[in-house]
Amino acid sequence: MSADDDLLKPLRERIDALDGQLLTLLNERAQCALEVGKIKEQQPVDPDQPDTVFYRPERVAQITQRLTAENSGPLSDADVELLFREITACCLGLETPMSVAYFGPQGTYTEAATIKQFGHFVQTSPMASIDEVFREVEAGGCHYGVVPVENSTEGMVNHTLDCLLGTTLRVCAEVVLPIHHALMRSQSAGADQPVTAIVSHAQSLAQCRAWLDQHYPGVPRTAVASNAEAAKQAAANPALLAVAGETAAERYELRVLATRIEDNPHNKTRFLVLGKQYVGPSGDDKTSILVSVKNEPGALLRVLAPFEANQIGLTRIETRPARSGDWSYVFFIDFDGHQSQPGAEAALQAVKEVALEVRVLGSYPKATEQE
């Protein structure tokens, strides 16, 4: 036995012992989750929430907030959050199998956002359009839905806003996902095999223009329907390179040639988690509301004044034409805090007195934004 083995042996024995303790504790946690599920099923039916709610975004947020605050390393806070989201997702799956619809196809950033929020133990269903995600959750085909709502460089996703106008679903959570593009290729491609084209969604090609100009000058670039489609084509054709997220590389078994090739390293996309439940306060929340007003002078000022009076910070205001066709407008407003807090209740009541309609889309935990 070498000297290195003599030094490593006690550490390996310690790791083995710790792994055994972790296994025991994880099973003990899983058993607690099963007991929680039994208690929830026996609770009286709430007329406003007839279906038993197993997934509580506020509870998951409180767990990750507490553990990252207690974290002393060497694991990063992002690693701790990732590990415990997977643990909570696995335990939740023991309580009840949970399904999530997302704007597909597989290998897209929306799938990556779904996994970030719900972990790998959830059943996922890719949908061809944002409308279909809404309909699938409304019809009870899936428990939750995930759709993009905002990109830090491209702005709001108007299709999602328009769907929110006509839905009864609530916003239960948000996910903020850093958008990092990777360059990938079929594993069967030889080192000297020429590249005939680089394929990706037009937006992704634009976001990586400078990097591609520097590293692959003169190589044709072809826009396709999605980054996932680009990855699928690259998997079938070794002469193609694809620009997509690393989730797509895993999904289509591609070799990653370079990572973080985007020209703007701070690009992020925000996603909404849609469901049917009311989400309680987590301690660090955001609320989204929809406000309809007439197109007349001072309308927006009258809507915003109550938030200032109650010292509530606004994080987003977007305008869309109302579907009524009478030149009225709808404001989508996000503000800090939970709708149940006294200041928020007072502000919402005051807004209702000056608006045509006020609808709370949901209060939910603020997303973490680790790179």
C-alpha positions as CSV (number, residue, x, y, z in Angstrom):
1,M,0.0,0.0,0.0
2,S,1.4,3.4,-1.0
3,A,1.8,6.4,1.4
4,D,-1.0,8.1,-0.4
5,D,-3.3,5.2,0.3
6,D,-2.3,5.3,4.0
7,L,-3.4,9.0,4.1
8,L,-6.6,8.5,2.1
9,K,-7.9,5.4,3.9
10,P,-9.2,7.2,7.0
11,L,-10.8,9.9,4.9
12,R,-12.5,7.3,2.7
13,E,-13.7,5.4,5.8
14,R,-15.1,8.7,7.2
15,I,-16.9,9.4,3.9
16,D,-18.4,5.9,3.9
17,A,-19.6,6.5,7.5
18,L,-21.1,9.9,6.6
19,D,-22.8,8.4,3.5
20,G,-24.5,5.8,5.7
21,Q,-25.7,8.6,8.1
22,L,-27.0,10.6,5.2
23,L,-28.9,7.6,3.9
24,T,-30.5,7.1,7.2
25,L,-31.4,10.7,7.6
26,L,-32.8,11.0,4.1
27,N,-35.0,8.0,4.6
28,E,-36.2,9.5,7.9
29,R,-37.0,12.7,6.1
30,A,-38.9,10.7,3.5
31,Q,-40.9,9.0,6.1
32,C,-41.9,12.4,7.6
33,A,-43.0,13.5,4.2
34,L,-45.2,10.4,3.9
35,E,-46.8,11.3,7.3
36,V,-47.4,14.8,6.1
37,G,-49.1,13.6,3.0
38,K,-51.5,11.4,5.1
39,I,-52.4,14.3,7.4
40,K,-53.1,16.5,4.4
41,E,-55.4,14.0,2.9
42,Q,-57.4,13.8,6.1
43,Q,-57.9,17.5,6.5
44,P,-61.4,19.0,5.8
45,V,-62.1,20.2,2.3
46,D,-61.7,23.9,1.8
47,P,-64.5,25.3,-0.5
48,D,-61.9,27.7,-2.0
49,Q,-59.3,25.0,-2.5
50,P,-61.1,21.7,-2.9
51,D,-58.0,19.8,-4.1
52,T,-55.5,18.7,-1.6
53,V,-52.3,20.8,-1.9
54,F,-49.1,18.9,-1.6
55,Y,-46.6,21.3,-3.1
56,R,-46.1,24.5,-1.2
57,P,-43.7,26.9,-2.9
58,E,-43.6,29.1,0.2
59,R,-42.5,26.1,2.3
60,V,-39.8,25.2,-0.2
61,A,-38.6,28.8,-0.3
62,Q,-38.4,28.9,3.5
63,I,-36.3,25.8,3.7
64,T,-33.8,27.0,1.1
65,Q,-33.7,30.5,2.7
66,R,-32.9,29.0,6.1
67,L,-30.4,26.5,4.9
68,T,-28.5,29.0,2.7
69,A,-28.4,31.4,5.7
70,E,-26.9,28.6,7.9
71,N,-24.5,27.4,5.2
72,S,-20.9,27.8,6.3
73,G,-19.3,26.1,3.2
74,P,-17.4,24.8,1.5
75,L,-20.6,24.1,-0.5
76,S,-21.9,27.3,-2.2
77,D,-25.3,28.6,-1.4
78,A,-26.3,27.7,-5.0
79,D,-25.2,24.1,-4.4
80,V,-27.1,23.9,-1.2
81,E,-30.2,25.2,-2.8
82,L,-29.9,22.7,-5.7
83,L,-29.3,19.7,-3.4
84,F,-32.2,20.4,-1.1
85,R,-34.6,21.2,-4.0
86,E,-33.9,17.7,-5.3
87,I,-34.4,16.2,-1.8
88,T,-37.7,18.1,-1.3
89,A,-38.8,17.1,-4.8
90,C,-38.0,13.4,-4.2
91,C,-39.9,13.4,-0.9
92,L,-42.9,15.3,-2.4
93,G,-43.0,12.5,-5.1
94,L,-43.6,10.0,-2.3
95,E,-46.6,12.1,-1.1
96,T,-48.1,12.3,-4.6
97,P,-46.9,12.0,-8.2
98,M,-46.7,15.6,-9.5
99,S,-46.9,16.6,-13.2
100,V,-45.8,19.9,-14.8
101,A,-46.5,21.2,-18.3
102,Y,-44.0,23.5,-19.9
103,F,-43.6,25.4,-23.1
104,G,-41.5,22.9,-25.0
105,P,-40.0,21.1,-26.8
106,Q,-37.6,19.1,-24.6
107,G,-34.2,20.6,-24.2
108,T,-35.3,24.2,-24.0
109,Y,-34.6,26.8,-21.3
110,T,-38.2,26.4,-20.1
111,E,-37.5,22.8,-19.4
112,A,-34.4,23.8,-17.5
113,A,-36.5,26.3,-15.5
114,T,-39.0,23.6,-14.7
115,I,-36.2,21.3,-13.4
116,K,-34.7,24.2,-11.4
117,Q,-38.0,24.8,-9.7
118,F,-39.3,21.2,-9.3
119,G,-36.2,19.0,-9.5
120,H,-35.7,15.9,-11.6
121,F,-38.3,13.8,-9.8
122,V,-41.3,15.5,-11.3
123,Q,-43.2,14.3,-14.4
124,T,-42.9,16.8,-17.2
125,S,-45.0,17.3,-20.3
126,P,-43.7,19.6,-23.1
127,M,-46.4,21.7,-24.9
128,A,-46.2,23.2,-28.4
129,S,-47.5,26.6,-27.4
130,I,-47.9,28.8,-24.3
131,D,-51.7,28.6,-24.8
132,E,-51.5,24.8,-24.4
133,V,-49.7,25.1,-21.1
134,F,-52.5,27.3,-19.7
135,R,-55.2,24.9,-21.1
136,E,-53.5,21.8,-19.7
137,V,-53.3,23.1,-16.2
138,E,-56.8,24.6,-16.4
139,A,-58.2,21.3,-17.5
140,G,-56.4,19.4,-14.7
141,G,-54.1,17.5,-17.1
142,C,-51.1,18.7,-15.1
143,H,-50.8,20.2,-11.6
144,Y,-48.7,23.2,-12.7
145,G,-47.4,24.9,-15.8
146,V,-44.2,26.8,-16.5
147,V,-44.1,29.6,-19.2
148,P,-41.6,32.4,-20.0
149,V,-42.7,35.9,-19.1
150,E,-39.7,38.2,-19.4
151,N,-36.2,38.3,-20.8
152,S,-33.7,40.9,-19.5
153,T,-32.6,41.9,-23.0
154,E,-35.7,41.1,-25.2
155,G,-38.4,42.4,-22.8
156,M,-41.8,40.9,-22.0
157,V,-43.3,37.8,-23.6
158,N,-46.6,39.4,-24.7
159,H,-48.2,36.0,-25.5
160,T,-47.9,35.0,-21.8
161,L,-49.4,38.4,-20.7
162,D,-52.3,37.9,-23.1
163,C,-53.0,34.4,-21.8
164,L,-53.0,35.8,-18.2
165,L,-55.8,38.1,-19.2
166,G,-58.3,35.3,-19.7
167,T,-57.2,32.6,-17.2
168,T,-58.4,31.7,-13.7
169,L,-55.0,30.2,-12.9
170,R,-52.8,31.8,-10.3
171,V,-49.1,32.6,-10.3
172,C,-47.6,30.2,-7.7
173,A,-43.9,30.9,-8.1
174,E,-41.3,32.5,-10.4
175,V,-38.0,31.2,-11.7
176,V,-35.2,33.3,-12.9
177,L,-32.8,31.4,-15.1
178,P,-29.4,32.8,-16.4
179,I,-29.3,32.2,-20.1
180,H,-26.0,30.7,-20.9
181,H,-25.5,29.4,-24.5
182,A,-23.2,26.5,-25.3
183,L,-21.7,25.2,-28.6
184,M,-22.3,21.5,-29.1
185,R,-21.8,18.8,-31.6
186,S,-22.6,15.1,-32.2
187,Q,-20.3,12.8,-30.3
188,S,-19.7,10.8,-33.5
189,A,-18.1,13.8,-35.2
190,G,-14.4,13.4,-35.9
191,A,-11.9,16.1,-34.7
192,D,-11.1,17.0,-38.4
193,Q,-14.6,16.8,-39.7
194,P,-15.5,20.1,-41.4
195,V,-18.4,22.1,-40.2
196,T,-21.0,23.0,-42.8
197,A,-23.3,25.2,-40.7
198,I,-24.1,26.4,-37.2
199,V,-27.8,26.1,-36.3
200,S,-29.9,27.7,-33.5
201,H,-32.9,29.9,-32.9
202,A,-32.5,33.3,-34.5
203,Q,-32.5,35.0,-31.2
204,S,-29.7,32.8,-29.8
205,L,-27.6,33.3,-32.9
206,A,-27.9,37.0,-32.5
207,Q,-27.0,36.8,-28.8
208,C,-23.8,34.9,-29.7
209,R,-22.8,36.9,-32.8
210,A,-19.5,38.3,-31.6
211,W,-18.3,35.0,-30.3
212,L,-19.2,33.1,-33.4
213,D,-17.6,35.8,-35.6
214,Q,-14.3,35.4,-33.7
215,H,-14.2,31.6,-33.5
216,Y,-16.1,30.5,-36.6
217,P,-15.8,33.2,-39.2
218,G,-17.3,32.4,-42.5
219,V,-19.3,29.4,-41.3
220,P,-23.0,29.7,-42.4
221,R,-25.6,30.2,-39.7
222,T,-29.0,28.8,-40.1
223,A,-32.0,29.8,-37.9
224,V,-34.4,27.0,-36.8
225,A,-37.6,26.9,-34.8
226,S,-35.9,26.4,-31.4
227,N,-32.6,25.6,-29.7
228,A,-33.9,22.1,-29.0
229,E,-34.5,21.6,-32.7
230,A,-31.0,22.8,-33.4
231,A,-29.6,20.2,-30.9
232,K,-31.8,17.5,-32.5
233,Q,-30.4,18.3,-35.9
234,A,-26.8,18.4,-34.7
235,A,-27.3,15.0,-33.1
236,A,-28.4,13.6,-36.5
237,N,-25.8,15.4,-38.6
238,P,-22.1,15.4,-37.4
239,A,-21.3,18.3,-39.8
240,L,-23.6,20.7,-37.9
241,L,-22.8,22.7,-34.7
242,A,-25.7,23.8,-32.5
243,V,-26.0,26.7,-30.1
244,A,-28.3,25.8,-27.2
245,G,-28.4,25.4,-23.5
246,E,-26.5,22.6,-21.8
247,T,-29.8,20.9,-21.0
248,A,-30.2,20.3,-24.7
249,A,-26.7,18.7,-24.8
250,E,-27.7,16.3,-22.0
251,R,-31.1,15.6,-23.6
252,Y,-29.7,14.8,-27.1
253,E,-26.3,13.4,-25.9
254,L,-24.1,16.0,-27.6
255,R,-20.5,16.9,-26.9
256,V,-20.2,20.4,-25.5
257,L,-17.4,22.3,-27.3
258,A,-17.6,25.6,-25.5
259,T,-19.8,27.1,-22.7
260,R,-21.0,30.6,-22.0
261,I,-20.5,31.9,-25.5
262,E,-23.2,34.6,-25.2
263,D,-22.1,38.2,-25.8
264,N,-24.0,39.4,-22.8
265,P,-23.1,37.3,-19.7
266,H,-25.9,38.8,-17.6
267,N,-28.9,37.8,-19.8
268,K,-31.7,36.2,-17.8
269,T,-35.2,34.9,-18.4
270,R,-38.0,35.0,-15.9
271,F,-40.6,32.2,-15.9
272,L,-43.9,31.9,-14.1
273,V,-45.2,28.8,-12.4
274,L,-49.0,28.6,-12.9
275,G,-51.4,26.6,-10.7
276,K,-54.7,26.8,-8.9
277,Q,-53.7,27.4,-5.3
278,Y,-53.2,30.3,-3.0
279,V,-49.6,30.6,-1.9
280,G,-49.0,31.8,1.6
281,P,-46.2,34.2,2.7
282,S,-42.7,33.0,2.7
283,G,-41.1,36.1,4.2
284,D,-39.6,37.3,0.9
285,D,-42.4,37.6,-1.6
286,K,-43.6,39.3,-4.7
287,T,-47.2,40.0,-5.9
288,S,-48.5,40.3,-9.5
289,I,-51.7,42.0,-10.2
290,L,-53.8,43.0,-13.3
291,V,-55.4,46.4,-13.3
292,S,-57.9,47.6,-16.0
293,V,-58.4,51.4,-16.4
294,K,-60.0,53.7,-18.9
295,N,-57.8,55.6,-21.4
296,E,-58.0,59.0,-19.7
297,P,-55.6,61.5,-18.3
298,G,-54.2,60.6,-14.8
299,A,-55.5,57.0,-14.9
300,L,-52.1,55.5,-14.2
301,L,-51.1,58.1,-11.6
302,R,-54.3,57.2,-9.6
303,V,-53.4,53.5,-9.8
304,L,-49.8,54.1,-8.6
305,A,-50.5,56.6,-5.9
306,P,-51.7,54.0,-3.3
307,F,-48.5,52.1,-3.6
308,E,-46.4,55.2,-2.8
309,A,-48.7,56.0,0.1
310,N,-48.2,52.6,1.6
311,Q,-44.4,52.6,0.8
312,I,-44.6,49.6,-1.4
313,G,-41.9,49.2,-4.1
314,L,-43.0,48.4,-7.7
315,T,-40.7,46.1,-9.7
316,R,-42.5,45.9,-13.0
317,I,-45.2,47.8,-14.9
318,E,-46.4,46.6,-18.4
319,T,-49.3,47.8,-20.5
320,R,-51.5,45.7,-22.9
321,P,-54.7,46.7,-24.7
322,A,-57.8,45.3,-23.0
323,R,-59.8,42.6,-25.0
324,S,-63.0,44.7,-24.7
325,G,-61.9,46.8,-27.7
326,D,-63.2,50.0,-26.1
327,W,-59.7,51.6,-25.9
328,S,-59.3,50.7,-22.2
329,Y,-55.9,49.3,-21.1
330,V,-54.6,46.7,-18.7
331,F,-51.6,47.2,-16.5
332,F,-49.6,44.2,-15.3
333,I,-47.9,45.3,-12.0
334,D,-45.5,43.5,-9.8
335,F,-44.7,44.8,-6.3
336,D,-42.7,43.7,-3.3
337,G,-44.5,41.9,-0.6
338,H,-47.4,39.5,-0.1
339,Q,-51.0,40.4,-0.7
340,S,-51.9,39.5,2.8
341,Q,-49.7,42.2,4.4
342,P,-51.6,45.2,5.8
343,G,-49.8,47.7,3.5
344,A,-50.5,45.6,0.4
345,E,-54.2,45.1,1.4
346,A,-54.7,48.8,1.9
347,A,-53.0,49.6,-1.4
348,L,-55.1,47.1,-3.3
349,Q,-58.3,48.3,-1.8
350,A,-57.5,51.9,-2.8
351,V,-56.6,50.8,-6.4
352,K,-60.0,49.0,-6.6
353,E,-61.7,52.3,-5.9
354,V,-60.1,54.0,-9.0
355,A,-59.8,51.2,-11.5
356,L,-62.3,49.3,-13.7
357,E,-61.0,45.9,-12.4
358,V,-58.3,44.7,-10.1
359,R,-57.3,41.0,-10.1
360,V,-54.5,39.5,-8.0
361,L,-52.7,37.0,-10.2
362,G,-50.8,35.7,-7.2
363,S,-48.3,36.3,-4.4
364,Y,-45.3,34.0,-4.4
365,P,-41.7,33.7,-3.2
366,K,-39.1,35.8,-5.0
367,A,-36.8,33.8,-7.2
368,T,-33.2,33.3,-6.4
369,E,-30.8,34.5,-9.2
370,Q,-27.5,32.6,-8.7
371,E,-25.4,32.5,-11.8
